[in-house]
Amino acid sequence: MGTIEKTQEELEVLELVATNHEIILYNDDVNTFDHVIDTLIKVCNHEELQAEQCALLVHYTGKCGVKTGSFDELKPQCTALLDAGLSAEII
């Protein structure tokens, strides 16, 4: 019985570690607030208010974490942000 519980705990820890990546969106002098907001809504499934807050944070602080998850989940979203002309990376 103890072995099964330990295995479950190990799986839960592995799941937490697997989602320990984040897309960071960086400020630029090219994209408008509307474009950034619309792209975050479309690509990252943000609500409008969340996208607006992220855009403001990027503007005033230079960067903002916009999405967390596993690398495999985030890669296509980061690529879509880059394809939309935004500056982003997965860390």
C-alpha positions as CSV (number, residue, x, y, z in Angstrom):
1,M,0.0,0.0,0.0
2,G,2.8,2.5,0.8
3,T,4.5,1.8,-2.5
4,I,1.4,2.8,-4.4
5,E,1.0,6.0,-2.5
6,K,4.7,6.9,-3.1
7,T,4.3,6.2,-6.8
8,Q,1.3,8.5,-6.9
9,E,3.3,11.2,-5.1
10,E,6.1,10.8,-7.5
11,L,3.7,11.2,-10.4
12,E,2.3,14.4,-9.0
13,V,5.8,15.8,-8.5
14,L,6.7,14.9,-12.1
15,E,3.5,16.6,-13.4
16,L,4.4,19.8,-11.5
17,V,8.0,19.7,-12.9
18,A,6.7,19.1,-16.4
19,T,4.6,22.3,-16.3
20,N,7.5,24.4,-15.1
21,H,7.9,26.5,-18.3
22,E,6.6,29.9,-19.2
23,I,6.2,32.0,-22.2
24,I,7.8,35.5,-21.6
25,L,6.5,38.3,-23.9
26,Y,9.0,41.2,-24.4
27,N,8.3,44.8,-25.1
28,D,9.1,46.3,-28.5
29,D,8.6,49.5,-30.3
30,V,6.7,48.0,-33.2
31,N,3.4,46.4,-32.1
32,T,0.4,48.3,-31.0
33,F,-1.5,47.6,-27.7
34,D,-4.5,46.4,-29.8
35,H,-2.3,43.9,-31.8
36,V,-0.7,42.5,-28.6
37,I,-4.1,42.2,-26.8
38,D,-5.8,40.6,-29.8
39,T,-2.9,38.1,-30.3
40,L,-2.8,37.1,-26.6
41,I,-6.6,36.5,-26.8
42,K,-6.3,34.4,-30.0
43,V,-3.1,32.5,-29.2
44,C,-3.0,32.2,-25.4
45,N,-6.8,32.1,-24.8
46,H,-6.6,35.1,-22.5
47,E,-9.7,36.9,-21.5
48,E,-9.7,40.6,-22.7
49,L,-8.8,42.0,-19.3
50,Q,-6.0,39.5,-18.8
51,A,-4.6,40.4,-22.2
52,E,-4.8,44.1,-21.5
53,Q,-3.0,43.7,-18.1
54,C,-0.2,41.6,-19.8
55,A,0.2,44.3,-22.5
56,L,0.5,47.0,-19.9
57,L,3.0,45.0,-17.8
58,V,5.1,44.4,-21.0
59,H,5.0,48.1,-21.8
60,Y,6.0,49.3,-18.4
61,T,8.3,46.6,-17.2
62,G,9.7,45.3,-20.4
63,K,8.4,41.7,-20.1
64,C,5.6,39.6,-18.7
65,G,5.0,35.9,-18.3
66,V,1.9,35.3,-20.4
67,K,1.4,31.5,-20.2
68,T,2.7,28.5,-18.2
69,G,2.7,24.9,-19.0
70,S,4.8,22.1,-20.4
71,F,7.3,22.9,-23.1
72,D,5.4,20.8,-25.6
73,E,2.1,22.8,-24.9
74,L,3.9,26.1,-25.1
75,K,6.0,25.7,-28.2
76,P,3.2,26.1,-30.8
77,Q,1.8,29.1,-28.8
78,C,5.2,30.8,-28.6
79,T,5.7,30.1,-32.4
80,A,2.3,31.7,-33.1
81,L,3.3,34.8,-31.0
82,L,6.5,35.1,-33.0
83,D,4.7,34.6,-36.3
84,A,2.4,37.5,-35.3
85,G,5.5,39.7,-34.9
86,L,5.7,39.7,-31.1
87,S,9.0,39.0,-29.2
88,A,8.6,36.0,-27.0
89,E,10.5,33.0,-25.6
90,I,10.0,29.9,-23.5
91,I,11.9,29.7,-20.3
